[in-house]
């Protein structure tokens, strides 16, 4: 069984270009696969274009799921980025 | 870290795309621009491209993103001449200019290899806006 981990964050701001970039940079540092899920739509967290296309906005729930090496660390890092998204960011 | 070179017919387009991608990527990646002709008109300059490649090189490879048409030809002409002073690891992305640059810069910022950065740029061909 590969290592896997999952967590859900409620956004306190919109997931615009800059936070999407921060998220994908963070995800790209880990060897595991990392997927985001918003309202049933999935995106590869390492693809900034896919993350932006999710159009996740303030108040929505984002689920982070990682499978593979360092899955727990990857989810913790992405939860930190998602929790820091504020309505002032663009 | 992989460096990025933007080759555009327009200096403003190259600089604006570099500014945007730099903001989204967190500002850690070197993005060098080669926009316009040597005398500031719309067009391309082989000398500007060569200089930008040297500026972007930090030893981990350089990805070149041309905007279209003769930007591609200028890059190909330079690489076909194979000047001694260019880095050994060079790739040219077949990718949309803005989306490809943003994807490449984010992947480079995460510490991706030149192959990873090239793939990220080229996968942007499939990214939908709507």
Backbone of each chain as ProteinMPNN parsed JSONL, in Angstrom:
{"seq_chain_A": "XXXXXXXXXXXXXXXXXXXXXXXXXXXXXXXXXXXXXXXXXXXXXXXXXXXXXXXXXXXXXXXXXXXXXXXXXXXXXXXXXXXXXXXXXX", "coords_chain_A": {"N_chain_A": [[0.848, -1.209, 0.0], [0.772, 2.127, -0.971], [1.88, 5.122, 0.678], [-0.641, 7.331, 1.849], [-2.664, 10.301, 2.137], [-5.085, 12.627, 3.331], [-6.862, 15.724, 3.422], [-9.153, 18.358, 4.289], [-9.892, 21.718, 3.5], [-11.53, 24.75, 4.263], [-11.908, 27.436, 2.192], [-10.771, 30.778, 2.804], [-10.669, 32.796, 1.093], [-10.459, 33.702, -2.42], [-9.165, 31.352, -4.794], [-7.043, 32.569, -6.556], [-4.703, 33.553, -9.202], [-2.091, 34.02, -7.998], [-2.119, 32.697, -5.376], [-2.692, 30.153, -6.416], [-0.377, 29.634, -7.831], [1.477, 29.559, -5.711], [0.561, 27.316, -4.417], [0.983, 25.273, -6.332], [3.737, 25.403, -6.645], [4.503, 24.569, -4.097], [3.401, 21.959, -4.071], [4.857, 20.784, -6.12], [7.292, 20.281, -5.019], [7.275, 17.843, -3.845], [7.562, 14.259, -4.117], [5.31, 12.656, -4.323], [2.041, 11.977, -5.843], [-0.335, 14.573, -6.071], [-3.579, 15.576, -5.541], [-6.242, 17.873, -6.056], [-9.559, 18.502, -4.96], [-12.567, 20.017, -5.723], [-15.825, 20.566, -5.15], [-16.396, 18.172, -6.507], [-14.882, 18.369, -8.803], [-11.732, 17.525, -10.132], [-8.212, 18.235, -9.835], [-4.785, 18.235, -10.811], [-2.53, 19.051, -8.422], [0.02, 19.948, -8.949], [-0.07, 21.193, -11.347], [-0.314, 24.364, -12.279], [-2.042, 25.629, -14.029], [-4.226, 23.91, -14.141], [-5.043, 24.098, -11.497], [-5.787, 26.79, -11.345], [-7.881, 26.701, -13.096], [-9.832, 25.406, -11.657], [-11.183, 27.361, -10.312], [-11.736, 27.908, -7.618], [-13.404, 29.331, -4.86], [-13.876, 31.776, -2.199], [-15.045, 30.372, 0.807], [-15.587, 27.887, -0.248], [-15.031, 24.327, -0.086], [-11.94, 22.691, -0.209], [-10.447, 19.702, -1.032], [-7.492, 17.999, -0.334], [-5.523, 15.47, -1.615], [-3.001, 13.148, -1.308], [-0.843, 10.723, -2.698], [1.688, 8.435, -2.293], [5.326, 8.727, -1.83], [6.18, 10.765, 0.974], [3.598, 11.727, 1.387], [2.118, 12.659, 3.603], [3.558, 14.923, 4.476], [3.337, 16.499, 2.196], [0.569, 17.009, 2.061], [0.267, 18.442, 4.438], [1.812, 20.708, 3.842], [0.371, 21.815, 1.718], [-2.098, 22.288, 2.886], [-1.34, 24.3, 4.6], [-0.725, 26.349, 2.754], [-3.244, 26.694, 1.54], [-4.783, 27.473, 3.724], [-3.784, 29.943, 4.19], [-4.779, 31.545, 2.243], [-6.298, 34.556, 1.491], [-8.991, 36.934, 1.231], [-7.907, 39.21, 0.235], [-5.882, 38.514, -1.446], [-4.798, 38.098, -4.827]], "CA_chain_A": [[0.0, 0.0, 0.0], [1.534, 3.367, -0.929], [1.475, 6.105, 1.678], [-1.615, 8.29, 1.33], [-3.098, 11.25, 3.153], [-6.136, 13.498, 2.799], [-7.359, 16.74, 4.349], [-10.055, 19.311, 3.638], [-9.774, 23.091, 3.995], [-12.523, 25.701, 3.758], [-11.178, 28.624, 1.751], [-11.156, 32.076, 3.361], [-10.452, 33.747, 0.002], [-10.514, 33.035, -3.725], [-7.907, 30.725, -5.223], [-6.637, 33.255, -7.787], [-3.447, 33.15, -9.847], [-0.92, 33.983, -7.12], [-2.176, 31.54, -4.464], [-2.608, 28.913, -7.193], [1.048, 29.445, -8.097], [2.13, 29.145, -4.46], [0.117, 25.941, -4.163], [1.638, 24.346, -7.264], [5.169, 25.372, -6.309], [4.618, 23.719, -2.897], [3.111, 20.568, -4.443], [5.911, 20.302, -7.005], [8.501, 19.932, -4.249], [7.112, 16.495, -3.285], [7.551, 13.212, -5.148], [4.011, 11.968, -4.412], [0.978, 12.599, -6.635], [-1.209, 15.382, -5.215], [-4.784, 15.953, -6.271], [-7.208, 18.732, -5.368], [-10.945, 18.25, -5.347], [-13.485, 21.092, -5.342], [-17.167, 20.325, -5.7], [-16.384, 17.028, -7.411], [-13.923, 18.557, -9.901], [-10.386, 17.172, -9.704], [-7.095, 18.893, -10.521], [-3.423, 17.928, -10.387], [-2.055, 20.227, -7.675], [1.306, 20.408, -9.492], [-0.33, 21.954, -12.574], [-0.888, 25.651, -11.876], [-3.155, 25.963, -14.928], [-5.369, 23.109, -13.699], [-5.506, 24.649, -10.216], [-6.505, 28.04, -11.638], [-9.138, 26.384, -13.789], [-10.827, 24.991, -10.667], [-11.972, 28.546, -9.953], [-12.216, 27.744, -6.237], [-13.625, 30.662, -4.288], [-14.079, 31.967, -0.766], [-16.118, 29.588, 1.415], [-15.654, 26.529, -0.802], [-14.15, 23.321, 0.51], [-10.933, 22.08, -1.089], [-9.857, 18.493, -0.457], [-6.148, 17.679, -0.826], [-5.233, 14.05, -1.44], [-1.674, 12.789, -1.809], [-0.534, 9.296, -2.7], [3.085, 8.18, -2.634], [6.299, 9.144, -0.829], [6.013, 12.072, 1.636], [2.21, 12.179, 1.21], [1.667, 13.436, 4.771], [4.217, 16.236, 4.445], [2.78, 17.254, 1.071], [-0.767, 17.487, 2.439], [0.455, 19.486, 5.458], [2.31, 21.917, 3.183], [-0.7, 22.404, 0.91], [-3.109, 22.812, 3.815], [-0.805, 25.587, 5.08], [-0.901, 27.345, 1.682], [-4.691, 26.943, 1.35], [-5.298, 28.172, 4.903], [-3.265, 31.32, 4.162], [-5.438, 32.309, 1.174], [-7.229, 35.535, 2.049], [-9.766, 37.609, 0.196], [-7.103, 40.304, -0.321], [-4.94, 37.997, -2.452], [-5.32, 37.965, -6.179]], "C_chain_A": [[0.875, 1.248, 0.0], [0.994, 4.282, 0.171], [0.417, 7.027, 1.071], [-2.133, 9.145, 2.482], [-4.133, 12.173, 2.526], [-6.543, 14.513, 3.86], [-8.229, 17.72, 3.575], [-9.939, 20.673, 4.322], [-10.934, 23.908, 3.44], [-11.803, 27.005, 3.44], [-11.697, 29.886, 2.434], [-10.858, 33.19, 2.352], [-10.498, 32.982, -1.3], [-9.144, 32.491, -4.119], [-7.501, 31.298, -6.582], [-5.24, 32.831, -8.221], [-2.286, 33.026, -8.861], [-0.98, 32.851, -6.095], [-2.138, 30.202, -5.204], [-1.152, 28.6, -7.506], [1.777, 28.942, -6.861], [1.804, 27.686, -4.15], [0.865, 24.946, -5.049], [3.142, 24.281, -7.034], [5.375, 24.453, -5.105], [4.413, 22.248, -3.265], [4.251, 19.959, -5.252], [7.181, 19.893, -6.285], [8.441, 18.499, -3.728], [7.028, 15.45, -4.392], [6.183, 12.548, -5.327], [3.074, 12.695, -5.382], [0.063, 13.366, -5.688], [-2.385, 15.887, -6.034], [-5.64, 16.878, -5.406], [-8.597, 18.37, -5.856], [-11.808, 19.379, -4.816], [-14.82, 20.802, -6.0], [-17.198, 19.188, -6.723], [-15.463, 17.17, -8.616], [-12.511, 18.312, -9.38], [-9.348, 17.972, -10.481], [-5.782, 18.389, -9.946], [-2.855, 19.172, -9.717], [-0.75, 20.773, -8.227], [1.136, 21.205, -10.776], [-1.047, 23.251, -12.23], [-2.079, 26.018, -12.761], [-4.409, 25.189, -14.527], [-5.938, 23.652, -12.392], [-6.294, 25.941, -10.45], [-7.863, 27.739, -12.265], [-10.218, 25.882, -12.839], [-11.741, 26.159, -10.291], [-12.52, 28.475, -8.541], [-12.31, 29.107, -5.557], [-13.897, 30.601, -2.788], [-15.264, 31.151, -0.256], [-16.226, 28.165, 0.888], [-14.677, 25.602, -0.083], [-13.219, 22.737, -0.544], [-10.371, 20.857, -0.373], [-8.524, 18.216, -1.142], [-5.913, 16.2, -0.566], [-3.889, 13.739, -2.085], [-1.476, 11.299, -1.692], [0.912, 9.118, -3.144], [4.013, 8.695, -1.552], [6.033, 10.561, -0.325], [4.59, 12.625, 1.503], [1.749, 13.06, 2.371], [2.265, 14.845, 4.768], [3.623, 17.112, 3.344], [1.416, 17.826, 1.437], [-0.64, 18.605, 3.475], [0.903, 20.798, 4.811], [1.195, 22.606, 2.399], [-1.831, 22.956, 1.761], [-2.642, 24.177, 4.338], [-0.998, 26.675, 4.025], [-2.386, 27.705, 1.537], [-5.263, 27.745, 2.523], [-4.873, 29.64, 4.906], [-3.919, 32.163, 3.073], [-6.429, 33.275, 1.81], [-7.933, 36.251, 0.907], [-8.985, 38.763, -0.435], [-6.192, 39.823, -1.44], [-5.599, 37.94, -3.823], [-4.383, 37.125, -7.013]], "O_chain_A": [[1.673, 1.409, 0.924], [-0.18, 4.222, 0.538], [0.547, 7.457, -0.075], [-2.05, 8.758, 3.648], [-4.069, 12.468, 1.333], [-6.565, 14.203, 5.051], [-8.069, 17.894, 2.367], [-9.895, 20.77, 5.548], [-11.282, 23.77, 2.268], [-11.167, 27.603, 4.308], [-12.902, 30.051, 2.621], [-10.802, 34.368, 2.706], [-10.569, 31.753, -1.3], [-8.109, 33.086, -3.818], [-7.595, 30.629, -7.611], [-4.667, 31.882, -7.686], [-1.567, 32.027, -8.885], [-0.007, 32.113, -5.945], [-1.61, 29.221, -4.678], [-0.735, 27.443, -7.454], [2.59, 28.021, -6.94], [2.654, 26.926, -3.686], [1.323, 23.906, -4.577], [3.754, 23.226, -7.206], [6.309, 23.651, -5.088], [5.17, 21.387, -2.817], [4.576, 18.781, -5.1], [8.048, 19.238, -6.863], [9.439, 17.985, -3.224], [6.493, 15.714, -5.469], [5.921, 11.944, -6.367], [3.278, 13.866, -5.701], [-0.277, 12.865, -4.616], [-2.218, 16.531, -7.07], [-5.749, 16.695, -4.194], [-8.789, 17.983, -7.009], [-11.796, 19.673, -3.621], [-14.944, 20.791, -7.224], [-17.95, 19.247, -7.696], [-15.274, 16.215, -9.37], [-12.132, 18.819, -8.324], [-9.569, 18.341, -11.635], [-5.673, 18.145, -8.744], [-2.713, 20.218, -10.351], [-0.432, 21.941, -8.004], [2.087, 21.827, -11.249], [-2.239, 23.247, -11.925], [-3.024, 26.652, -12.291], [-5.516, 25.726, -14.563], [-7.153, 23.668, -12.194], [-7.337, 26.16, -9.834], [-8.854, 28.421, -12.005], [-11.401, 25.925, -13.176], [-12.919, 25.968, -9.992], [-13.636, 28.925, -8.282], [-11.403, 29.932, -5.669], [-14.114, 29.538, -2.206], [-16.359, 31.224, -0.815], [-16.881, 27.324, 1.503], [-13.652, 26.029, 0.448], [-13.652, 22.342, -1.627], [-9.879, 20.957, 0.751], [-8.435, 18.2, -2.369], [-6.08, 15.725, 0.557], [-3.669, 14.03, -3.26], [-1.887, 10.681, -0.71], [1.314, 9.579, -4.212], [3.557, 9.063, -0.47], [5.699, 11.451, -1.107], [4.391, 13.839, 1.505], [1.078, 14.071, 2.166], [1.57, 15.828, 5.025], [3.428, 18.313, 3.532], [1.134, 18.991, 1.158], [-1.357, 19.604, 3.4], [0.431, 21.872, 5.187], [1.086, 23.832, 2.414], [-2.449, 23.963, 1.414], [-3.447, 25.095, 4.499], [-1.389, 27.796, 4.354], [-2.737, 28.88, 1.425], [-6.13, 28.597, 2.331], [-5.513, 30.479, 5.54], [-3.653, 33.361, 2.977], [-7.299, 32.864, 2.577], [-7.508, 36.174, -0.246], [-9.347, 39.245, -1.509], [-5.772, 40.613, -2.285], [-6.81, 37.756, -3.941], [-4.646, 36.893, -8.193]]}, "seq_chain_B": "XXXXXXXXXXXXXXXXXXXXXXXXXXXXXXXXXXXXXXXXXXXXXXXXXXXXXXXXXXXXXXXXXXXXXXXXXXXXXXXXXXXXXXXXXXXXXXXXXXXXXXXXXXXXXXXXXXXXXXXXXXXXXXXXXX", "coords_chain_B": {"N_chain_B": [[18.521, 25.85, -10.336], [16.226, 25.74, -13.064], [16.454, 27.999, -15.79], [14.532, 30.521, -17.544], [13.774, 31.626, -20.819], [12.225, 34.156, -22.604], [11.093, 34.716, -25.797], [10.007, 37.148, -27.865], [8.195, 38.962, -30.407], [7.636, 41.419, -29.467], [8.955, 43.644, -27.145], [7.544, 44.584, -24.951], [5.545, 42.66, -24.65], [7.072, 40.384, -23.99], [8.27, 41.281, -21.598], [6.038, 41.826, -20.015], [4.85, 39.306, -19.839], [6.852, 37.967, -18.478], [6.759, 39.392, -16.078], [4.192, 38.735, -15.105], [4.335, 35.879, -14.894], [6.426, 35.705, -13.107], [5.308, 36.771, -10.784], [3.285, 34.889, -10.229], [4.796, 32.623, -9.901], [6.279, 33.14, -7.662], [8.658, 34.521, -7.742], [11.285, 33.507, -7.666], [12.533, 32.383, -9.835], [14.801, 32.774, -12.575], [13.948, 34.785, -15.197], [14.602, 35.614, -18.34], [14.368, 38.065, -20.897], [13.922, 38.396, -24.451], [12.973, 40.551, -26.435], [11.639, 42.087, -29.323], [13.409, 44.013, -31.917], [16.945, 44.832, -32.385], [16.982, 47.586, -32.578], [14.707, 48.336, -31.281], [12.251, 47.939, -32.532], [9.208, 46.132, -33.553], [9.816, 42.736, -33.818], [12.437, 40.265, -34.123], [15.575, 39.394, -32.526], [18.599, 37.867, -32.968], [20.898, 38.24, -31.482], [19.897, 39.296, -29.117], [18.493, 37.092, -28.178], [20.56, 35.242, -27.723], [21.975, 36.601, -25.71], [20.04, 36.661, -23.704], [19.754, 33.958, -23.115], [22.227, 33.435, -21.952], [22.016, 35.045, -19.681], [19.976, 33.751, -18.313], [20.983, 31.329, -17.577], [21.797, 29.166, -15.0], [23.176, 26.939, -14.614], [21.574, 24.685, -14.483], [20.194, 24.226, -16.749], [18.248, 25.651, -19.478], [15.118, 26.805, -20.509], [13.577, 27.751, -23.487], [11.057, 29.878, -24.576], [9.41, 30.67, -27.383], [7.338, 33.223, -28.925], [5.84, 33.125, -31.43], [5.929, 32.171, -34.937], [8.485, 33.921, -36.556], [9.977, 34.2, -34.259], [10.416, 31.621, -33.447], [11.924, 30.725, -35.594], [14.197, 32.358, -35.353], [15.262, 31.473, -32.908], [15.796, 28.822, -33.607], [17.686, 29.166, -35.634], [19.801, 30.302, -34.212], [20.414, 28.163, -32.442], [21.105, 26.196, -34.251], [23.478, 27.168, -35.232], [25.015, 26.664, -33.077], [26.629, 28.03, -30.953], [29.641, 28.28, -28.986], [29.488, 29.446, -26.477], [27.033, 29.061, -25.303], [24.804, 27.511, -22.877], [24.939, 23.934, -22.275], [22.636, 22.467, -21.782], [19.745, 22.949, -23.235], [16.426, 23.659, -24.148], [13.618, 23.996, -26.367], [10.374, 25.183, -26.114], [7.316, 23.973, -27.355], [4.69, 25.573, -27.106], [1.809, 27.381, -25.783], [2.268, 30.885, -25.341], [1.794, 32.548, -22.968], [0.423, 30.866, -21.052], [2.107, 28.65, -21.154], [4.51, 29.753, -20.259], [3.844, 30.51, -17.618], [3.252, 27.978, -16.482], [5.731, 26.718, -16.832], [7.448, 28.33, -15.273], [6.402, 28.01, -12.689], [6.883, 25.279, -12.317], [9.654, 25.217, -12.511], [10.24, 26.768, -10.262], [9.545, 25.03, -8.262], [11.637, 23.367, -8.28], [11.935, 21.629, -10.385], [13.313, 19.491, -13.005], [14.999, 20.244, -16.168], [13.649, 18.754, -18.094], [11.196, 18.281, -16.784], [10.258, 20.91, -16.629], [10.054, 21.61, -19.305], [8.071, 19.742, -20.065], [5.905, 20.657, -18.488], [5.434, 23.162, -19.636], [4.687, 22.392, -22.218], [2.444, 20.828, -21.759], [0.62, 22.761, -21.294], [-0.618, 23.286, -23.638], [-2.935, 21.873, -23.618], [-4.547, 23.008, -21.766], [-7.624, 24.284, -20.785], [-9.636, 27.233, -21.039], [-12.285, 27.74, -20.6]], "CA_chain_B": [[17.152, 26.053, -10.846], [16.143, 25.946, -14.519], [16.167, 29.374, -16.191], [13.526, 30.657, -18.601], [13.983, 32.712, -21.774], [11.041, 34.49, -23.39], [11.431, 35.363, -27.067], [8.786, 37.701, -28.439], [8.329, 40.061, -31.357], [7.408, 42.668, -28.746], [9.639, 43.724, -25.846], [6.526, 44.754, -23.905], [4.885, 41.367, -24.434], [8.011, 39.514, -23.272], [8.46, 41.766, -20.229], [4.769, 41.654, -19.295], [4.668, 37.883, -19.546], [7.823, 37.66, -17.423], [6.255, 39.982, -14.833], [3.047, 37.926, -14.658], [4.776, 34.543, -14.474], [7.255, 35.887, -11.921], [4.399, 36.95, -9.634], [2.584, 33.634, -9.931], [5.789, 31.631, -9.491], [6.899, 33.489, -6.392], [9.791, 35.429, -7.934], [12.61, 32.913, -7.455], [13.08, 31.852, -11.092], [15.343, 33.779, -13.484], [13.239, 34.856, -16.472], [15.279, 36.604, -19.176], [13.549, 38.353, -22.069], [14.523, 38.841, -25.709], [11.805, 41.053, -27.156], [11.842, 43.156, -30.301], [14.672, 44.054, -32.668], [18.028, 45.547, -31.697], [16.682, 49.025, -32.539], [13.476, 48.607, -30.539], [11.011, 47.753, -33.286], [8.599, 44.8, -33.477], [10.623, 41.784, -34.574], [13.275, 39.453, -33.236], [17.017, 39.645, -32.615], [19.361, 36.678, -32.568], [21.845, 38.638, -30.425], [19.139, 39.417, -27.858], [18.179, 35.741, -27.704], [21.792, 34.656, -27.178], [22.285, 37.279, -24.443], [19.041, 36.249, -22.709], [20.072, 32.581, -22.706], [23.364, 33.506, -21.019], [21.534, 35.614, -18.403], [19.064, 32.819, -17.624], [21.669, 30.079, -17.247], [22.388, 29.032, -13.664], [23.823, 25.64, -14.561], [20.617, 23.563, -14.457], [19.468, 24.184, -18.019], [17.441, 26.823, -19.846], [13.992, 26.554, -21.412], [13.26, 28.906, -24.324], [9.671, 29.913, -25.062], [9.188, 31.671, -28.422], [5.895, 33.511, -29.017], [5.293, 32.507, -32.652], [6.525, 32.535, -36.225], [9.921, 34.11, -36.725], [10.668, 33.983, -32.989], [10.839, 30.225, -33.48], [13.005, 30.635, -36.587], [15.392, 33.004, -34.794], [15.822, 30.552, -31.913], [16.344, 27.647, -34.307], [18.898, 29.586, -36.341], [20.859, 30.441, -33.201], [20.817, 26.855, -31.911], [21.741, 25.447, -35.338], [24.86, 27.664, -35.293], [25.658, 26.007, -31.938], [27.761, 28.815, -30.427], [30.335, 27.627, -27.867], [29.277, 30.08, -25.177], [25.69, 28.804, -24.776], [24.776, 26.341, -22.001], [24.751, 22.655, -22.973], [21.26, 21.991, -21.599], [18.807, 23.932, -23.775], [15.252, 23.11, -24.823], [12.672, 24.975, -26.894], [9.023, 24.695, -25.823], [6.219, 24.125, -28.31], [3.668, 25.82, -26.083], [1.228, 28.735, -25.774], [3.285, 31.759, -24.73], [1.498, 32.974, -21.595], [0.157, 29.711, -20.189], [3.313, 27.823, -21.116], [5.496, 30.418, -19.404], [3.395, 30.403, -16.223], [3.424, 26.586, -16.056], [7.167, 26.432, -16.777], [8.06, 29.052, -14.15], [5.96, 27.367, -11.449], [7.583, 23.991, -12.195], [11.054, 25.537, -12.212], [10.304, 27.256, -8.876], [9.429, 23.865, -7.375], [12.877, 22.6, -8.363], [11.842, 20.636, -11.46], [14.413, 19.386, -13.969], [14.696, 20.87, -17.462], [12.623, 17.919, -18.743], [9.934, 18.572, -16.08], [9.832, 22.275, -16.972], [9.621, 21.515, -20.71], [6.778, 19.041, -20.096], [4.872, 21.529, -17.915], [5.108, 24.176, -20.646], [4.012, 21.796, -23.385], [1.114, 20.382, -21.323], [-0.268, 23.936, -21.314], [-1.388, 23.242, -24.901], [-4.231, 21.208, -23.373], [-5.286, 23.701, -20.705], [-8.808, 25.002, -21.289], [-9.989, 28.435, -20.281], [-13.72, 27.736, -20.291]], "C_chain_B": [[17.195, 26.319, -12.358], [15.815, 27.414, -14.806], [15.232, 29.401, -17.39], [13.898, 31.834, -19.51], [12.707, 32.92, -22.583], [11.463, 35.256, -24.635], [10.132, 35.829, -27.714], [9.117, 38.757, -29.488], [8.255, 41.419, -30.657], [8.127, 42.63, -27.406], [8.625, 43.831, -24.715], [5.83, 43.439, -23.59], [5.796, 40.44, -23.635], [8.138, 39.954, -21.817], [7.198, 41.597, -19.399], [4.524, 40.204, -18.926], [5.624, 37.444, -18.446], [7.337, 38.187, -16.073], [5.135, 39.127, -14.242], [3.511, 36.573, -14.114], [5.645, 34.627, -13.225], [6.408, 36.042, -10.666], [3.747, 35.637, -9.247], [3.575, 32.594, -9.393], [6.557, 31.986, -8.234], [8.205, 34.249, -6.506], [11.173, 34.826, -7.769], [13.291, 32.459, -8.743], [13.635, 33.005, -11.94], [14.61, 33.696, -14.819], [13.902, 35.978, -17.276], [14.467, 36.82, -20.444], [14.402, 38.787, -23.258], [13.36, 39.281, -26.585], [12.173, 42.165, -28.113], [13.191, 43.079, -30.986], [15.725, 44.833, -31.881], [17.754, 47.044, -31.615], [15.272, 49.301, -32.023], [12.182, 48.48, -31.319], [10.425, 46.37, -33.012], [9.389, 43.86, -34.385], [11.467, 40.979, -33.6], [14.754, 39.707, -33.511], [17.773, 38.427, -32.106], [20.356, 37.02, -31.46], [21.141, 38.767, -29.08], [18.823, 38.037, -27.295], [19.418, 35.117, -27.058], [22.133, 35.272, -25.82], [21.322, 36.834, -23.348], [19.333, 34.833, -22.208], [21.227, 32.602, -21.695], [22.929, 34.06, -19.661], [20.727, 34.599, -17.603], [19.775, 31.587, -17.089], [22.263, 30.11, -15.842], [22.971, 27.629, -13.501], [22.894, 24.438, -14.577], [19.798, 23.468, -15.733], [18.594, 25.409, -18.222], [16.338, 26.382, -20.799], [13.656, 27.845, -22.158], [11.818, 28.798, -24.788], [9.539, 31.015, -26.108], [7.7, 31.973, -28.548], [5.275, 32.88, -30.265], [6.176, 32.874, -33.845], [8.026, 32.724, -36.193], [10.683, 34.105, -35.403], [11.225, 32.568, -32.955], [12.03, 30.078, -34.435], [14.308, 31.217, -36.05], [16.072, 32.081, -33.777], [16.482, 29.362, -32.609], [17.635, 27.981, -35.029], [20.07, 29.69, -35.371], [21.35, 29.066, -32.756], [21.505, 26.012, -32.98], [23.192, 25.878, -35.508], [25.709, 27.084, -34.163], [26.862, 26.788, -31.397], [28.335, 28.162, -29.163], [29.909, 28.172, -26.51], [27.853, 29.887, -24.638], [25.725, 27.565, -23.88], [24.451, 25.062, -22.782], [23.294, 22.199, -22.91], [20.278, 23.085, -22.023], [17.637, 23.202, -24.408], [14.387, 24.257, -25.307], [11.269, 24.406, -26.709], [8.074, 24.987, -26.977], [4.949, 24.322, -27.483], [3.045, 27.199, -26.277], [2.083, 29.644, -24.905], [2.985, 32.075, -23.265], [1.324, 31.764, -20.672], [1.394, 28.826, -20.056], [4.369, 28.422, -20.204], [5.118, 30.278, -17.936], [3.636, 28.986, -15.704], [4.903, 26.247, -15.901], [7.798, 27.08, -15.55], [7.67, 28.41, -12.821], [6.708, 26.045, -11.241], [9.067, 24.206, -11.899], [11.2, 25.978, -10.757], [10.238, 26.11, -7.882], [10.677, 22.983, -7.445], [12.87, 21.523, -9.442], [13.071, 20.643, -12.364], [14.024, 20.082, -15.265], [13.604, 20.089, -18.193], [11.241, 18.174, -18.106], [9.374, 19.924, -16.527], [9.341, 22.314, -18.418], [8.24, 20.855, -20.799], [5.648, 19.923, -19.579], [4.45, 22.574, -18.945], [4.284, 23.56, -21.768], [2.635, 21.236, -23.037], [0.119, 21.542, -21.333], [-1.056, 24.018, -22.63], [-2.794, 22.697, -24.676], [-5.073, 21.924, -22.33], [-6.445, 24.49, -21.316], [-9.077, 26.222, -20.419], [-11.446, 28.412, -19.836], [-14.186, 26.343, -19.923]], "O_chain_B": [[18.075, 27.02, -12.857], [14.976, 28.002, -14.123], [15.146, 28.438, -18.152], [14.287, 32.9, -19.033], [12.174, 31.981, -23.173], [12.105, 36.303, -24.549], [9.271, 35.023, -28.064], [10.186, 39.366, -29.458], [8.737, 42.428, -31.171], [7.938, 41.702, -26.621], [8.812, 43.245, -23.649], [5.556, 43.129, -22.43], [5.34, 39.779, -22.702], [8.117, 39.125, -20.907], [7.27, 41.263, -18.216], [4.048, 39.905, -17.83], [5.26, 36.646, -17.582], [7.483, 37.518, -15.05], [5.124, 38.832, -13.047], [3.13, 36.172, -13.014], [5.61, 33.733, -12.38], [6.748, 35.508, -9.61], [3.665, 35.307, -8.064], [3.227, 31.786, -8.533], [7.401, 31.21, -7.786], [8.809, 34.592, -5.49], [12.156, 35.566, -7.733], [14.49, 32.18, -8.746], [13.029, 34.073, -12.02], [14.645, 32.666, -15.492], [13.775, 37.152, -16.93], [13.934, 35.865, -21.009], [15.437, 39.438, -23.111], [12.827, 38.499, -27.372], [12.924, 43.075, -27.766], [14.01, 42.21, -30.689], [15.428, 45.419, -30.84], [18.229, 47.71, -30.695], [14.704, 50.361, -32.287], [11.123, 48.87, -30.827], [11.04, 45.543, -32.338], [9.604, 44.147, -35.562], [11.233, 41.009, -32.392], [15.131, 40.174, -34.586], [17.606, 38.01, -30.96], [20.63, 36.189, -30.594], [21.691, 38.407, -28.039], [18.877, 37.829, -26.082], [19.333, 34.533, -25.978], [22.528, 34.565, -24.893], [21.726, 36.649, -22.2], [19.178, 34.544, -21.021], [21.203, 31.873, -20.704], [23.405, 33.61, -18.619], [20.78, 34.582, -16.373], [19.234, 30.877, -16.242], [23.107, 30.948, -15.524], [23.227, 27.185, -12.382], [23.352, 23.299, -14.672], [18.822, 22.721, -15.797], [18.245, 26.111, -17.273], [16.591, 25.674, -21.774], [13.473, 28.897, -21.545], [11.4, 27.771, -25.323], [9.553, 32.193, -25.752], [6.873, 31.092, -28.311], [4.276, 32.168, -30.158], [7.036, 33.751, -33.77], [8.765, 31.803, -35.846], [11.91, 34.015, -35.407], [12.345, 32.335, -32.501], [13.01, 29.4, -34.126], [15.384, 30.656, -36.256], [17.294, 31.927, -33.781], [17.584, 28.948, -32.246], [18.572, 27.183, -35.04], [21.177, 29.233, -35.657], [22.556, 28.825, -32.695], [22.382, 25.207, -32.669], [24.044, 25.071, -35.879], [26.934, 27.015, -34.256], [27.981, 26.274, -31.381], [27.601, 27.568, -28.373], [29.957, 27.459, -25.507], [27.498, 30.485, -23.623], [26.553, 26.675, -24.075], [23.777, 25.103, -23.811], [22.779, 21.617, -23.864], [20.014, 24.023, -21.271], [17.835, 22.225, -25.13], [14.409, 25.35, -24.741], [11.003, 23.271, -27.105], [8.035, 26.098, -27.504], [4.227, 23.367, -27.195], [3.666, 28.087, -26.86], [2.568, 29.227, -23.853], [3.848, 31.883, -22.409], [1.992, 31.654, -19.644], [1.69, 28.318, -18.974], [5.044, 27.705, -19.465], [5.967, 29.964, -17.101], [4.165, 28.811, -14.607], [5.289, 25.567, -14.951], [8.598, 26.448, -14.861], [8.504, 28.279, -11.925], [7.117, 25.729, -10.124], [9.663, 23.458, -11.124], [12.168, 25.611, -10.09], [10.801, 26.193, -6.791], [10.764, 21.971, -6.75], [13.697, 20.612, -9.42], [13.775, 21.647, -12.48], [12.87, 20.467, -15.449], [12.736, 20.681, -18.835], [10.238, 18.27, -18.814], [8.175, 20.063, -16.77], [8.342, 22.964, -18.725], [7.355, 21.334, -21.508], [4.56, 19.944, -20.155], [3.261, 22.845, -19.112], [3.297, 24.145, -22.213], [1.755, 21.168, -23.895], [-1.091, 21.321, -21.375], [-2.049, 24.741, -22.716], [-3.722, 23.002, -25.425], [-6.191, 21.499, -22.038], [-6.255, 25.268, -22.251], [-8.782, 26.234, -19.224], [-11.797, 28.998, -18.811], [-15.365, 26.144, -19.631]]}, "name": "protein", "num_of_chains": 2, "seq": "XXXXXXXXXXXXXXXXXXXXXXXXXXXXXXXXXXXXXXXXXXXXXXXXXXXXXXXXXXXXXXXXXXXXXXXXXXXXXXXXXXXXXXXXXXXXXXXXXXXXXXXXXXXXXXXXXXXXXXXXXXXXXXXXXXXXXXXXXXXXXXXXXXXXXXXXXXXXXXXXXXXXXXXXXXXXXXXXXXXXXXXXXXXXXXXXXXXXXXXXXXXXXXXXXXXXXXXXXXXX"}
